[in-house]
């Protein structure tokens, strides 16, 4: 039985890439929040600013507002939030609730 060897494939131009679900733009260009069914909402009275929601957000939709080196608050950018609920699930303070998206 022969060994499988790894090949390096180099594409010289974008048009040479195979068809796939790949975006050549940054997340800032690909706003995905419009097809969300649920939205996370932060209760700032409960939020301890631990930033775990920010760390786990797969879309980078949670922004850190700072004043100097101090975290003032975390905000969810709904243009990019897909409503996956990971932030809600991971929040140790129970400061994030999930609400059904209104039409």
Rosetta constraint file for C-alpha pairs under 8 A:
AtomPair CA 11 CA 16 HARMONIC 5.97 0.50
AtomPair CA 11 CA 17 HARMONIC 6.41 0.50
AtomPair CA 12 CA 16 HARMONIC 7.00 0.50
AtomPair CA 13 CA 17 HARMONIC 7.37 0.50
AtomPair CA 25 CA 29 HARMONIC 5.96 0.50
AtomPair CA 25 CA 30 HARMONIC 7.05 0.50
AtomPair CA 26 CA 30 HARMONIC 6.68 0.50
AtomPair CA 27 CA 31 HARMONIC 6.88 0.50
AtomPair CA 27 CA 59 HARMONIC 7.68 0.50
AtomPair CA 27 CA 80 HARMONIC 7.89 0.50
AtomPair CA 30 CA 80 HARMONIC 7.75 0.50
AtomPair CA 31 CA 79 HARMONIC 5.56 0.50
AtomPair CA 31 CA 80 HARMONIC 5.03 0.50
AtomPair CA 32 CA 36 HARMONIC 7.84 0.50
AtomPair CA 32 CA 79 HARMONIC 6.38 0.50
AtomPair CA 32 CA 80 HARMONIC 4.95 0.50
AtomPair CA 32 CA 81 HARMONIC 6.76 0.50
AtomPair CA 32 CA 82 HARMONIC 6.31 0.50
AtomPair CA 33 CA 78 HARMONIC 5.71 0.50
AtomPair CA 33 CA 79 HARMONIC 4.58 0.50
AtomPair CA 33 CA 80 HARMONIC 4.55 0.50
AtomPair CA 33 CA 81 HARMONIC 4.92 0.50
AtomPair CA 33 CA 82 HARMONIC 5.08 0.50
AtomPair CA 33 CA 83 HARMONIC 7.75 0.50
AtomPair CA 34 CA 79 HARMONIC 6.88 0.50
AtomPair CA 34 CA 82 HARMONIC 7.90 0.50
AtomPair CA 35 CA 82 HARMONIC 7.14 0.50
AtomPair CA 36 CA 81 HARMONIC 7.44 0.50
AtomPair CA 36 CA 82 HARMONIC 5.01 0.50
AtomPair CA 36 CA 83 HARMONIC 5.50 0.50
AtomPair CA 36 CA 101 HARMONIC 7.11 0.50
AtomPair CA 37 CA 82 HARMONIC 7.95 0.50
AtomPair CA 37 CA 83 HARMONIC 6.58 0.50
AtomPair CA 37 CA 100 HARMONIC 6.18 0.50
AtomPair CA 37 CA 101 HARMONIC 5.16 0.50
AtomPair CA 38 CA 82 HARMONIC 7.87 0.50
AtomPair CA 38 CA 83 HARMONIC 4.94 0.50
AtomPair CA 38 CA 84 HARMONIC 7.56 0.50
AtomPair CA 38 CA 85 HARMONIC 7.95 0.50
AtomPair CA 38 CA 98 HARMONIC 6.31 0.50
AtomPair CA 38 CA 99 HARMONIC 5.54 0.50
AtomPair CA 38 CA 100 HARMONIC 4.47 0.50
AtomPair CA 38 CA 101 HARMONIC 4.84 0.50
AtomPair CA 39 CA 78 HARMONIC 7.89 0.50
AtomPair CA 39 CA 81 HARMONIC 7.64 0.50
AtomPair CA 39 CA 82 HARMONIC 7.72 0.50
AtomPair CA 39 CA 83 HARMONIC 4.91 0.50
AtomPair CA 39 CA 85 HARMONIC 7.85 0.50
AtomPair CA 39 CA 98 HARMONIC 5.54 0.50
AtomPair CA 39 CA 99 HARMONIC 5.36 0.50
AtomPair CA 39 CA 100 HARMONIC 6.34 0.50
AtomPair CA 39 CA 101 HARMONIC 5.95 0.50
AtomPair CA 40 CA 76 HARMONIC 7.84 0.50
AtomPair CA 40 CA 83 HARMONIC 6.43 0.50
AtomPair CA 40 CA 85 HARMONIC 6.77 0.50
AtomPair CA 40 CA 87 HARMONIC 7.65 0.50
AtomPair CA 40 CA 88 HARMONIC 6.72 0.50
AtomPair CA 40 CA 96 HARMONIC 6.18 0.50
AtomPair CA 40 CA 97 HARMONIC 5.55 0.50
AtomPair CA 40 CA 98 HARMONIC 4.46 0.50
AtomPair CA 40 CA 99 HARMONIC 6.33 0.50
AtomPair CA 41 CA 76 HARMONIC 7.85 0.50
AtomPair CA 41 CA 96 HARMONIC 5.45 0.50
AtomPair CA 41 CA 97 HARMONIC 5.27 0.50
AtomPair CA 41 CA 98 HARMONIC 6.19 0.50
AtomPair CA 41 CA 99 HARMONIC 7.22 0.50
AtomPair CA 42 CA 47 HARMONIC 7.29 0.50
AtomPair CA 42 CA 75 HARMONIC 7.80 0.50
AtomPair CA 42 CA 95 HARMONIC 5.68 0.50
AtomPair CA 42 CA 96 HARMONIC 4.52 0.50
AtomPair CA 42 CA 97 HARMONIC 6.56 0.50
AtomPair CA 43 CA 47 HARMONIC 6.25 0.50
AtomPair CA 43 CA 95 HARMONIC 4.99 0.50
AtomPair CA 43 CA 96 HARMONIC 6.05 0.50
AtomPair CA 43 CA 97 HARMONIC 7.62 0.50
AtomPair CA 44 CA 73 HARMONIC 7.83 0.50
AtomPair CA 44 CA 95 HARMONIC 6.98 0.50
AtomPair CA 45 CA 95 HARMONIC 7.76 0.50
AtomPair CA 46 CA 93 HARMONIC 6.42 0.50
AtomPair CA 46 CA 94 HARMONIC 7.10 0.50
AtomPair CA 46 CA 95 HARMONIC 4.94 0.50
AtomPair CA 47 CA 93 HARMONIC 6.41 0.50
AtomPair CA 47 CA 94 HARMONIC 7.82 0.50
AtomPair CA 47 CA 95 HARMONIC 5.10 0.50
AtomPair CA 48 CA 93 HARMONIC 6.94 0.50
AtomPair CA 49 CA 71 HARMONIC 6.92 0.50
AtomPair CA 49 CA 72 HARMONIC 7.91 0.50
AtomPair CA 49 CA 73 HARMONIC 6.57 0.50
AtomPair CA 49 CA 74 HARMONIC 7.05 0.50
AtomPair CA 51 CA 55 HARMONIC 6.30 0.50
AtomPair CA 51 CA 74 HARMONIC 7.59 0.50
AtomPair CA 52 CA 56 HARMONIC 6.24 0.50
AtomPair CA 52 CA 87 HARMONIC 7.56 0.50
AtomPair CA 52 CA 90 HARMONIC 6.90 0.50
AtomPair CA 52 CA 91 HARMONIC 6.42 0.50
AtomPair CA 53 CA 57 HARMONIC 6.01 0.50
AtomPair CA 53 CA 62 HARMONIC 7.40 0.50
AtomPair CA 53 CA 86 HARMONIC 7.56 0.50
AtomPair CA 53 CA 87 HARMONIC 4.42 0.50
AtomPair CA 53 CA 88 HARMONIC 7.45 0.50
AtomPair CA 53 CA 90 HARMONIC 6.47 0.50
AtomPair CA 53 CA 91 HARMONIC 6.03 0.50
AtomPair CA 54 CA 60 HARMONIC 7.07 0.50
AtomPair CA 54 CA 61 HARMONIC 7.83 0.50
AtomPair CA 54 CA 62 HARMONIC 5.34 0.50
AtomPair CA 54 CA 63 HARMONIC 7.18 0.50
AtomPair CA 54 CA 64 HARMONIC 7.82 0.50
AtomPair CA 54 CA 74 HARMONIC 7.91 0.50
AtomPair CA 54 CA 87 HARMONIC 7.42 0.50
AtomPair CA 56 CA 86 HARMONIC 6.80 0.50
AtomPair CA 56 CA 87 HARMONIC 6.46 0.50
AtomPair CA 56 CA 90 HARMONIC 7.58 0.50
AtomPair CA 57 CA 61 HARMONIC 6.67 0.50
AtomPair CA 57 CA 62 HARMONIC 6.93 0.50
AtomPair CA 57 CA 86 HARMONIC 6.57 0.50
AtomPair CA 57 CA 87 HARMONIC 6.16 0.50
AtomPair CA 59 CA 80 HARMONIC 6.73 0.50
AtomPair CA 59 CA 81 HARMONIC 6.63 0.50
AtomPair CA 59 CA 82 HARMONIC 7.70 0.50
AtomPair CA 60 CA 80 HARMONIC 7.81 0.50
AtomPair CA 61 CA 76 HARMONIC 5.74 0.50
AtomPair CA 61 CA 77 HARMONIC 5.12 0.50
AtomPair CA 61 CA 78 HARMONIC 7.14 0.50
AtomPair CA 61 CA 79 HARMONIC 7.97 0.50
AtomPair CA 61 CA 80 HARMONIC 5.45 0.50
AtomPair CA 61 CA 81 HARMONIC 5.31 0.50
AtomPair CA 62 CA 74 HARMONIC 6.53 0.50
AtomPair CA 62 CA 75 HARMONIC 5.51 0.50
AtomPair CA 62 CA 76 HARMONIC 4.47 0.50
AtomPair CA 62 CA 77 HARMONIC 6.03 0.50
AtomPair CA 63 CA 74 HARMONIC 5.64 0.50
AtomPair CA 63 CA 75 HARMONIC 5.16 0.50
AtomPair CA 63 CA 76 HARMONIC 6.25 0.50
AtomPair CA 63 CA 77 HARMONIC 7.05 0.50
AtomPair CA 64 CA 71 HARMONIC 6.81 0.50
AtomPair CA 64 CA 72 HARMONIC 7.75 0.50
AtomPair CA 64 CA 73 HARMONIC 6.28 0.50
AtomPair CA 64 CA 74 HARMONIC 4.76 0.50
AtomPair CA 64 CA 75 HARMONIC 6.55 0.50
AtomPair CA 65 CA 71 HARMONIC 6.01 0.50
AtomPair CA 65 CA 72 HARMONIC 5.50 0.50
AtomPair CA 65 CA 73 HARMONIC 5.27 0.50
AtomPair CA 65 CA 74 HARMONIC 5.91 0.50
AtomPair CA 65 CA 75 HARMONIC 7.35 0.50
AtomPair CA 66 CA 70 HARMONIC 5.45 0.50
AtomPair CA 66 CA 71 HARMONIC 4.44 0.50
AtomPair CA 66 CA 72 HARMONIC 5.08 0.50
AtomPair CA 66 CA 73 HARMONIC 7.12 0.50
AtomPair CA 67 CA 71 HARMONIC 6.53 0.50
AtomPair CA 67 CA 72 HARMONIC 6.40 0.50
AtomPair CA 76 CA 81 HARMONIC 7.19 0.50
AtomPair CA 77 CA 81 HARMONIC 6.24 0.50
AtomPair CA 78 CA 82 HARMONIC 7.88 0.50
AtomPair CA 85 CA 89 HARMONIC 6.15 0.50
AtomPair CA 85 CA 98 HARMONIC 7.03 0.50
AtomPair CA 86 CA 90 HARMONIC 6.06 0.50
AtomPair CA 87 CA 91 HARMONIC 5.95 0.50
AtomPair CA 87 CA 96 HARMONIC 7.17 0.50
AtomPair CA 88 CA 94 HARMONIC 7.39 0.50
AtomPair CA 88 CA 95 HARMONIC 7.78 0.50
AtomPair CA 88 CA 96 HARMONIC 5.00 0.50
AtomPair CA 88 CA 97 HARMONIC 6.08 0.50
AtomPair CA 88 CA 98 HARMONIC 6.86 0.50
AtomPair CA 91 CA 95 HARMONIC 6.57 0.50
AtomPair CA 91 CA 96 HARMONIC 6.68 0.50
